Amino acid sequence: MIAEFGLAALWLAAALAALQLVAGAFGLTRRGAALGGIVRPVAVVQGLLALVSFLCLIYVFAVTDLSVKLVAMNSHSMKPLVFKIAGAWGNHEGSMLLWVTVMGMAGGFVALIERRLPEPTMLATLAGQAFVSLGFYAFLLIASNPFERLSPVPAEGNGLNPLLQDLGLAFHPPTLYLGYVGLSVAFSFAIGALVTREVGPAFARAMRPWVMGAWIFLTVGITAGSYWAYYELGWGGWWFWDPVENASLMPWLAATALLHSASVLAARNALRAWTIMLGVVAFSMSMIGTFLVRSGILTSVHAFAVDPERGSFILALLAINIGGALTLFALRAATVTEGERFALVSREGALVFNNVMLSAILGIVLFGTLYPLVAEAMGAKVSVGPPYFNPMGALFTVPMLIVLAVGPLLRWRRDAFGRVGKRLVIPAMLVAAGVIALLVIGGVAFLPFIGLVLAVGLAWASLMPLRERNLRRTPLPVWGMVIAHFGIAVALFGMSSESAFSVEKLVAVRPGETTQVGPWLVRLEKVEPVAGPNWTALEAELKVRYKGSDPVTTRPQSRSFWAPPQQTSESSLLTRWNGQLYSVLGGEAEDGRWQLRLWWKPFVTLIWLGGLLIALGGVLALIGRVKSDLRRHIARDKIADRRESQGR
């Protein structure tokens, strides 16, 4: 009965989404103005019903109800509970239900708490959110029913992909989805503003918290996904330019540009058309990522292989939502006024420059992701990887980082580089010292060389906005900006150091033999079988010494899962302040030797520390902006009450 209850809740949510769309559209007309009053409560109830449906799906996975086809295909009674629950979204249908649930809940929160926009713009926004949601409801109910029953009931389920049976992957997809769907709210705000022609600071202040929240979740999701791929897949890298990795990076790039553009519009009433366009583009990238992951055209550990019919359905949704939004933008763009002007040398000018650079990087990633697919459709096999993405991306990333160091020091409206030059003396000296040091060391490739030098200068420059400030009274958004920019420098240093100084060694050793990788001595003690809840493994015991220190034990595994049958490499990571020893156990040779793959990766952990600092900066900025908006709202209400009392 739980499955049927979940399906009924899903149908009711879809019906309310249709009602929300119709009522919101007619509420904008004179004759249908009365209908506008029901849009907010309908949006709230719709979100709650979607949540009920998703909780029902989690329940049938938690109890392993094998009469539900989705559970039988993606779960197993012997799995740990956390992975049974994660199985609810570790598949195509469940992930799409999570999508519409987060979208419905987001629309409900907007309806509950947003009071800054004129009511017609709010109605158009909620109608736009309902329109997007309705397409995904139709997709679930027509093509991908997550509650479909199975007869006869199998004795046991197939189980979840072993690569996904990891705590990192249990929480990584929901985090990304919160980011993706948060951008749907920005998209709906942009549609609402275009429909009512209300594009101004109030619109930007209303949209900005949702964009920032989505950006934070995307940042955390991408960081967590990168670390999962690093330690789980056993190949020793943190980013492969996999098309599904790119599918999450592209919305993040667009959201970063949108976040800065919305901040300029909110503070300085500029970049109106740019903000609207980026609102459309950011969610469009989320939709393209959804199509890539779920259309079946990609082969990846991250992708869900589905039939072409469902891929065509998603492609149709992509065309309707994005095509409709771009058409509306083309029709209404002329009515969006330019806004306040500013000089090229100003903080606005720096933000525009970096937005152009971000857009160029987005274009490079999008082209590199789609080109092999187009070529394959035309009968050619083309591979696009780091040799394309790294140098092409660097062409725009390097000038963007230079401007990022200078931009926060510039004044709004108009400024001169001469005024901020004195503050950049120390960063310039650090860059020069870094160049000299790397030249002395030698052997560093060009791109890592540039990255290391820029990271040192950017780290110092990112702290400059705090100079001559009372740190206790410094606004939270300023702290957020400083920490986020510092996090970029930290992550860049980790990426560049890992690329420049990593040492890799592939050896075959017998128990008792020793090998060296970087500053580590590694001794294989033994290899023995171990068992887990739904897997068995061969586990190597390695005794390792760092520069003659006391030995430490590390244990990489080669696991064999039986539901479904698959073998995985469980790497072992040993972390020190200046890097990680990364070890993977391979197979046994005929002469009794065991293959070991070892890496010494200097400062690699700074990549993910930097990602977390970037997200933390976003959290602080979000809290500060929300508090500021609340104070502004309270002050406006007090003024209105005072005027009303004086009128009496």
N, C-alpha and C positions, 0 to 999 in steps of 0.2 A: 504493500500500500504506500510505502514511503516514496517509491519511484513514481507512482501515479500522482501522488500529491505534489511532488516536485514538478512533474510535467504540467499539471493543472496550474500551478503557480506561474510557470513560464508562459503558458497561453494567456493567463490574465494580465501578466506584465506586458506582453506584446499588445494586447487589446488596449491597455491604458496608454501605451506609447502612441498608438494610433489616435486615441482620444486627445492626448496631449498635443500632438501635431495639429489636428484639426482645430481644437479649441484655441491654440496659440495663433494659428493663421487667421482664423475668423475674429479673434480678439483684437486684431490690429485694424479691423474695419469698424465703421460706425454702427452698422446693424448688428454686428456680432460682439460688440464690446462687452456685453454681459458674460459671454463665454470665457473671457480672459480671467475672471475670478477663480475659475476652477483649475487653471493650469498648474499653479504651484502645488496645491494638495495632491493633484493627480501625479505630478512628478515624484513627490515623496513616496506615495503608495507604490508607484511603479518600481522605484528603487528597492523598497522593502520586499516586494514580491520576488524580484530577481534574486535578492539575497536569500530568501527562503528556498527558492529553487536550488541555488548552489549549495546551501547547507544540506539539503536532501541528498544531493549527489555525494557530498563528503561522507554522509552517514552510510550510504550503501557501499562505499568503498571501505569505510572503517570496519564494517561488519562482514566484508567480503561476500556481498549478496551476488552470487554467481548467476542468478536468474536475470540480472541486468547485463546485457551484451557488453557494454563498455567495461564493466568490472571484470567479466570473464576474459576479455581481451587484454586487459592492462593491469591485472592484480593477481595475487596468489595468497593463499591462506597462511603461508609460512613467512611472509615478509614482516619485518618490524612495523609497528603501528604507524610510525611517522611516515614511512614510505607507502603504506596503504593510503594514508590521507593525501600524500603528495601525488599519488596516482590519479587523484581526481582531476588534477590539471596537467598531468604529465602525458597527455594525449590530445588528439585533435578536438574532439567534441567538448571535453571538459575544459580545455583552455579557452575555447570560444564562449562557453558559458561563463567562465571567469571574466572574460572580456565584457560581456553584456551586463554582468553583475556590477562590475566596477563602474561601467558607464552609467547604469541606472542609479547607483548610489551617488555618484558624482553629481548627476542632474538633480537628485533629491536634495543634496547639500546646498547646491546653488540656489534652488528654490527656497530653502529654509532660511539661509543666512544673508543672501545678497540683497541689499536695499539701497545701493548707491546709484544704480542706473535708473533712468526713466522707465516707467512701467512698459511702454511699447517695446523698448529695446530688450527688456527682460523677457517679455513674451516671445519675441522673435528668437532670442537666444535659446529658450527652453523648447521652442518648436523645432529649431535646428538640431538640438540635441536629440529630440525624439525622432526626427527624420533619420539621423544616422543610426540610432539604436534600432529602429524598426527594421532596417535592412538586415542587421545581424540577428534579430529575433526570427525573421523570415528564414534566414540561412539555417539556424538551428532547428526550427520546427519542420522545415521542408526537407532539408538535405542532411542534417547531422543531429538527429534526435539523441541526446545523451542518456535518455531513460528507456530506450528500446529494450523490450524483454527478449529473452532467448529461450527457445524450446527445441529439444529437451535441455534441461539444466546440466552443464558439464560437472564432472566430479571435482575438477580443479581448474584454476585459471592459468592463463599463459604467463602472467607476471609482467612487471615493469622492466623496461630496458635497463640492464645492469648499470650502464653509464649514468643513468638518472637516479640510481639508488644511492644518493649522497646528500648530506644535509645542505650542501651548497646549492644543489639543484632543487631541493625541496622548497627553498625560499627565493631563489633567483628569479624564476618566472613571475610569481606574483608581484615582485618588486618592479620588474620591467613593465608589467601590465598596468600598474598604477601610474607609471610614467606615460605609457602610450595613451591611456584613456584620459589622463589629465590634459593631454594635448587635444583631445576631442572637445574638452570644455573650452579651451582657447579657440578652437575652430568654430564652435557654436557662438562664442562671443563675437568673433569676427563677422560671422554671417548676420547675427543680430544687429551689429553696428552698421553693416552695409545696407541692410533692409530699411532701417530707420534713419540712415545718414547721420547717426550720432557717434562720430569718431572724434574723441577728444580726451583730455586728461582723466575725466571721470571714468570713461570706458577703459583706459589703460590701467587705472588704479584698481578697477574691479577685476580685470583679467590677470593682472600681474601675480597675485598670490597663487592662482591655479597654475600658471606657467612655471612659477618658481617651484611649487610642490612637485609638478611633473618632472621638472629638470632634476630635482634632488633625487627622486626615485630612479630616474634613468641613470644618473651618475652612480648611485649605489648598485643598481642592477648590473650595469656594465662592469664595474669594478669587481663585484662578486663573481660574475660570469667569467671574467678573465682569470681570476685566481682559481676558480673551479677547473677550467680548461688546463691551467698550468699544472696543477697537482694531480688531476684525475686521469688525463689522457696519456700521460707518460712520455710525451715527446720533448718536454723541457722548455717549451715556449709559452709566452703569455698572450700572444696575438698572432693570428695566422692570416688575417684578411679573408677569412672564411665568409662567404656571402651572407650567412645567417648572423655572424658577428657584425658585418656591415649593416645588416637590417636594423640593429639596435643603435649603431653609431650614427646613422644618418638622421634619425629624429633628434638625437642629442645635439648634433651640430646645428640643426635648424632651431631647436629650442633655445640654445645658447644665444644665437643671434636674436631670436624673438624676445628673450628676456631683457637684453640690453636695449633693444629698440623700444619695448614697452616702458622701460624705466625713463628713457628720454622723453617719450610722449607724456608720461605721467608728471614728470618734473618740469619740462620745458615746452610742452605743447608742440613738439616737432616730430618728424618721421611718421606722419599719420598713415599714408599709403603703404609705406615700408612695413609698418607694424601689422596692418591688415593682411598684406601679402604673406608675411612670414607666418602669421597665424594659420593661413590656409596651407602653406608649404609644410609646416611642422607636422600637422596631422596627416597630410598627404604622405609624408615619409613613413609614418606609422602604418598607414594602410598598405603602402608598397611592401614594407617589411612583413606584414601579415600575409600578403599574397605570396611572397617568396617562400615563407616558412611553411605555408599550408597548401600550396598549389600542387605539390608533388614534383615541381620542376627542378628541385635541388636535392642533392644527396649530401647529407651532413648529419653529424651526431645530434645536432640541435633540431633538425627539421622533422616535420610530421609528413610522412608519405601518404597522400590521399589520392582519391581517384580524380581524373580530369574534370568530371562534371562539377564536383565541388570547387575545384580550382577555377572553373569558368564562372561559377556563382560569385566567388570572391572578386574575380576580375570585373564582373558586372557592377558589384558594389563600389569597387574602386573607381570605375568610370563614372558612375552616377554621382557619387559624393564629391570627388575631386573635380570632375568636369562641370558639375553644377556650380560648385563654389567659384571656380575660375571664370565661368560664364557670368555669374553675378558680379564678380570683381570687375570684369571687363565692362559690364554695363554701368556700374556705379562708380568706377574709379574716377571719372571726371568730376563727380560730385564731392569727392573727398578733397578738401582744401589742403594746400601745401603745409600750413602750419607756420610756426615761427622760424625765421631764418637764423643762420649761424655761420661763423667764419670757418674756413677749412682748418685753421689751427685753433682748435677748441676741443673741449671734452666730447661734444657731440660729433665733431669731425673725426676724432680718434675712434669713437664707437662705430660710426658709419664705415670707416676704413676696415675695421676688424670684422664688421658684419659682411662686408664684401669679400674679405678673405675667407671667412667661414662658409659663405655661399659657394665660393670657388672650390674649397675643399670638399664640400658636399657634392658638387657637380662631378669632381674627380672620382669620389667613392661611388657615386651612383652609376657613372659611366663604366667604371671598372667592374662593378657588380653585374650590370645588365649585359654588357657587351659579349661575354662568353655565351650567355643564354641566347642572344640574338644570332650569334655566329653558329651555334649548334643547330638552331632552327633552320639555318640556311645550308646545313650539311658540312660545316667546318668545325674542327675542334680547336679551341683557343683557350689557353690558360693565362689568367691575369693574377699576379701575386705581388709580393714585396718589391721585385725589380721595377714594377710600375708604380705602386702606391707610395712607396717610401720617397723616391726623389720628386715625384709629381706633387705629393702633399707638402714636402719640404719647401717647394717654391713659394707657397703661400703661407705656410706655418711660420717660417722664419721672420718675414716682415710683420706678421701678425703679433708675434711674441715681442718684437722690438717696440711696436706701438703700444702693446699691452703694458710694457714697463713705463712708458711715458704718459699714456692717456690719463690715468687717475690723478696725475699731478697738474694737469691742465685745468684752466678755469672754464666755466660754462660760457657760451656765446662767442667769446673772442679771447685769444691769448697770444703769447709770443714764446717761442722756444728758448729765447735768451733768459726768460724769467726762471724757467725750471732747470736750466743747464747746470747750475751750481749743485742741485740735489742729485744730479746724475754723475757727479765726479767719482764718487766711491764705486757705484756699479760699473762704471767704465774702467776703473783701476782693477776691479776684481776680474772683469772680462780679460783685460790685458795680462794679468797674472795667470789666469787659467790658460790662455793661449801659450804663454811661455812654458808653463809646467807640462802641458800636453806635448809641446814640441820637444821638450827634453826627454820625456818618457818615450815618445815615438811609437810607431806601429798602430796608431788609432785611425780608423777609417774616417772619411770626411764627414758624413752625416752625424755619427756619434760625437765627433770632435766639436762640431757646431752645437749640438745639443748640450754637451757638458758646459761649454762656455756660456751659452745663453742661459742655462739653468742657474748658474752662479750669479750672473748679473740680475736676472729677473727676481731671484730670491731676495736680494737686497732691495731692489727697486720696489718690490711689492710692499715692503714695510714703510716706505717713505710717506704715504698718506697719514701715518700716525705721528710723524715728526711735529713737534711743537704743539701737540694736542694734550689736553688733560685726559689721560687714558680712562679714568673712571667716568668721565662724561662723554666719551666718544660714542656716537650712536651705534647701535647694533648693526645697521646696514653697512657702516664703514668697516666695522670689525669683520663682517661677513665677506666683504669685498677683499680685504687684506688677506684673510685666511684662505679664501678660494684661490686668489692669485698666487699666494705662497705655495699652496698645494699643487698648482700647475708646475711651478719650478721644481718642487720635490719629485713629482712623478716624472718630469722630463729628465731630471738627473738620474733617477733609477733606470729609466728606459735606455738612456745613452750609456750609462755605466755597464748595464747588462750586455748591451750590444758590443761595446768596446773591449771589455775585459773578461768575458766569460771563457772558461776553460772546459772543454768536453773531452771525455776519454771513454772509449769502448774497449773493454778487456774481457778475457776469459781466464778465470782463476779457479784453482782448487781450494777447498777448505784449508785454512792455515796460511795461504799466500797473501802477500801484501802488494798494493799498488798505490800510486800517488796521483792526485789530481789537484792542481793548484797548491795551496798550503796544507792540504789534508793528506794524511796517510790512512789508507783504507785496508782493513784486513777482513777477509771472509772467514768467519768462524764456523758456520754450519748452515745447512738448508734443511728445513723440516716441515712436515705438513701441519696445518692448523685448520680449524673449522669455525665457521660463523653461522648465523641463524639460517641463511639460505645460500651459503656458498662454502666451498673448501678452497684452500690456498696452499701454495708452497711459499714459505717465509724464510728469507735470508737474514741471518744475524751478522751485522757488520760492526766491528769495533773500529772506531775512527778517532784520530788524534789531530788536533789543530795546532800546528807549529810546536809539536813536542809536548802539548798539554796532556792531562790525564785522559784516558780513553773514554769514549761515550758510545753507547749502543744505539744503532738505528736499524729498522727492520722493514725493508721493502718487500712487497708481496706480488705474487702472480696468482690472481683469483680465478676460480671457475664457478660460475653461477649455473644452476640447473633449471631455473624458471624465469625467463627463457634461457636455454643453454648459450653461454657466451663467456669468453675469457677476457679479463681486464688486467691491466698493470696498475698496482697501487704504489705509487712512488712514496719514498720516504724523504722528508725534508728536515734538515738540521739547521737551525737558524742561529746566526751570530750577528753582532751589531753591524758588521760590514758585509753581510751577504748570507747565502744559503748553500749548503751542500745538498745536492739533489741526486738521489740514487734510485735506479730502476733495476729490477731483477728480470733477466731474460731466461732463455731455455738452457737445458743441460746438453753439453756436447757428449759425443760417444766416449771420450777419454776421461769423463768424470769432471770436467771443468764446467763452471757456470758462467754464463754471460752476465756482465754487469755494465750498465751504462751510467756514467757518473758526470756530473757537472759541478763546477764551482762558479757561482753567479754573484759577483760583487754588487752589493747594494740593490739587489733585485726587489727586496721588500719595499723599497721606497716607492715603487710604482703604485702599490695598493694603498700605502700610507698616504701618498699624495691624493689618490682618488677619494679616500675618506675625508681628508682635509678639505677638498673641493666641496664635497657634500655638506660637511659641517659648516663651511662658510655660507652655503645656501640656506641651511637651517637658521643660522643666526640672522641672516638678512631677511628671511621670511618672517621670523618672530618680530624683528624690528619694524618691518613694513606693516604688519598686521596691527601692532600696538599703535603705530603712528596713525593709521587709518581709523582705528577706534577712537583715538583722542580727537581727531578731526571731526568724526561723526558726532561724538558727544558734544563738542564745542558748537557745532552747527545746530544741534537740537536745543542747546541752552539759549542760543541767540534767537532761534525761532520762538521758543517759549517766552523769552523776554519781550519780544515784539508783540506777541499775542496778548500778553498781560498789559502792555502799554496801550494796546488798541482798545482794550476793555475800559 
